[in-house]
Amino acid sequence: MTSVQITRVLPAPPERVWAAFTEPSALTAWFWPERLSPRVSADVRVGGAYRIEGTGMAVSGVYREVVPTHRLVFTWQWDGDDAESLVTVDFEASHGKTVLSLRHDRLATAEERDSHAQGWNDCLDRLPSCL
């Protein structure tokens, strides 16, 4: 198993970055905006489920840890894939900004790791303009 680790400094306080990860309308704006008619549902509580759908792809999972504005941990499973991985996102306040640390664990191969790293970086590149 392998992991992806990404750290970004974002130009907004943790409350706004947290909302971008947990409010469906906010998540839709930056996560897969290039996908036709992205749909997001999220029941942000421990044991609650989320689903993100875009044209030709969808991912879903369950929230494992929810500490508002500080930490979000959730499972990650692509439609049609038996493998389930785990994403941990930490939000740390720093001088009016947020240090976001994202770790995606339980990826089976180096190819999966590299693909997820590219995907997360593409998504996170879009996030600042939506904050």
C-alpha positions as CSV (number, residue, x, y, z in Angstrom):
1,M,0.0,0.0,0.0
2,T,1.1,3.5,-0.7
3,S,0.0,7.1,0.1
4,V,-0.3,10.6,-1.3
5,Q,0.6,13.6,0.9
6,I,-0.1,17.2,-0.2
7,T,0.2,20.4,1.7
8,R,-1.1,23.8,0.5
9,V,-1.4,27.2,2.1
10,L,-4.8,28.6,1.1
11,P,-5.8,32.3,1.2
12,A,-8.8,31.9,3.6
13,P,-9.5,31.0,7.2
14,P,-10.2,27.3,8.1
15,E,-14.0,28.0,8.3
16,R,-14.1,28.9,4.6
17,V,-11.9,26.0,3.5
18,W,-13.9,23.6,5.7
19,A,-17.1,24.8,4.0
20,A,-15.5,24.2,0.6
21,F,-15.0,20.5,1.5
22,T,-18.3,19.9,3.3
23,E,-21.0,22.0,1.7
24,P,-22.2,20.4,-1.6
25,S,-22.7,23.6,-3.5
26,A,-19.2,24.8,-2.5
27,L,-17.6,21.4,-3.3
28,T,-19.3,21.4,-6.7
29,A,-17.6,24.7,-7.6
30,W,-14.0,23.5,-7.4
31,F,-13.8,19.7,-7.2
32,W,-15.0,18.6,-10.7
33,P,-16.3,21.8,-12.3
34,E,-15.2,20.7,-15.8
35,R,-17.5,17.6,-15.5
36,L,-21.0,18.1,-16.9
37,S,-23.6,18.6,-14.2
38,P,-21.6,17.5,-11.2
39,R,-23.8,16.4,-8.3
40,V,-22.7,16.2,-4.7
41,S,-24.4,14.9,-1.6
42,A,-22.8,15.0,1.8
43,D,-24.1,14.0,5.3
44,V,-21.1,15.4,7.2
45,R,-21.1,13.4,10.4
46,V,-19.3,10.3,11.6
47,G,-21.0,7.5,9.8
48,G,-22.6,9.8,7.3
49,A,-22.1,9.2,3.6
50,Y,-21.1,11.4,0.7
51,R,-21.2,11.0,-3.1
52,I,-19.6,13.1,-5.9
53,E,-20.8,12.3,-9.4
54,G,-19.7,13.8,-12.7
55,T,-20.1,12.7,-16.3
56,G,-18.5,9.2,-16.6
57,M,-17.2,9.0,-13.0
58,A,-18.4,8.9,-9.4
59,V,-16.8,8.4,-6.0
60,S,-18.4,7.9,-2.6
61,G,-17.6,7.0,0.9
62,V,-18.3,7.4,4.6
63,Y,-17.1,10.0,7.1
64,R,-14.9,8.4,9.8
65,E,-13.9,11.5,11.7
66,V,-15.4,15.0,11.7
67,V,-13.9,17.8,13.7
68,P,-15.3,21.0,12.2
69,T,-12.7,23.3,10.8
70,H,-9.9,21.0,12.0
71,R,-10.1,17.5,10.6
72,L,-12.1,15.5,8.1
73,V,-11.5,11.8,7.5
74,F,-13.4,9.8,5.0
75,T,-13.3,6.6,2.9
76,W,-12.9,6.8,-0.8
77,Q,-14.3,4.3,-3.3
78,W,-14.7,4.8,-7.1
79,D,-17.9,3.4,-8.6
80,G,-17.1,0.0,-10.1
81,D,-14.0,-0.5,-7.9
82,D,-13.7,-2.9,-5.0
83,A,-10.9,-1.1,-3.3
84,E,-11.6,1.4,-0.6
85,S,-9.0,4.0,0.4
86,L,-8.9,6.6,3.2
87,V,-8.5,10.4,2.9
88,T,-7.5,12.6,5.9
89,V,-7.7,16.4,5.6
90,D,-6.3,18.7,8.3
91,F,-7.1,22.4,8.4
92,E,-4.7,24.6,10.4
93,A,-5.2,28.3,10.9
94,S,-2.1,30.4,10.1
95,H,-2.2,34.3,10.0
96,G,-5.7,34.5,8.4
97,K,-4.9,31.6,6.0
98,T,-5.2,27.8,6.2
99,V,-2.5,25.3,6.0
100,L,-4.3,22.3,4.4
101,S,-2.7,18.9,4.7
102,L,-4.2,16.1,2.7
103,R,-3.2,12.5,3.0
104,H,-4.7,9.8,0.8
105,D,-3.8,6.3,2.2
106,R,-4.4,2.7,1.3
107,L,-3.7,3.1,-2.4
108,A,-2.7,-0.3,-3.8
109,T,-0.1,0.6,-6.4
110,A,2.4,3.3,-7.4
111,E,0.2,3.9,-10.5
112,E,-2.9,4.5,-8.3
113,R,-0.8,6.8,-6.1
114,D,0.4,8.9,-9.0
115,S,-3.1,9.1,-10.5
116,H,-4.6,10.3,-7.2
117,A,-1.8,12.7,-6.7
118,Q,-2.5,14.3,-10.1
119,G,-6.2,14.4,-9.4
120,W,-5.9,15.9,-6.0
121,N,-3.4,18.5,-7.2
122,D,-5.7,19.4,-10.2
123,C,-8.6,19.9,-7.8
124,L,-6.6,21.8,-5.2
125,D,-5.3,24.1,-7.9
126,R,-8.9,25.2,-8.5
127,L,-9.8,25.7,-4.8
128,P,-8.2,29.1,-4.1
129,S,-10.3,30.9,-6.7
130,C,-13.5,29.5,-5.1
131,L,-12.6,30.7,-1.6
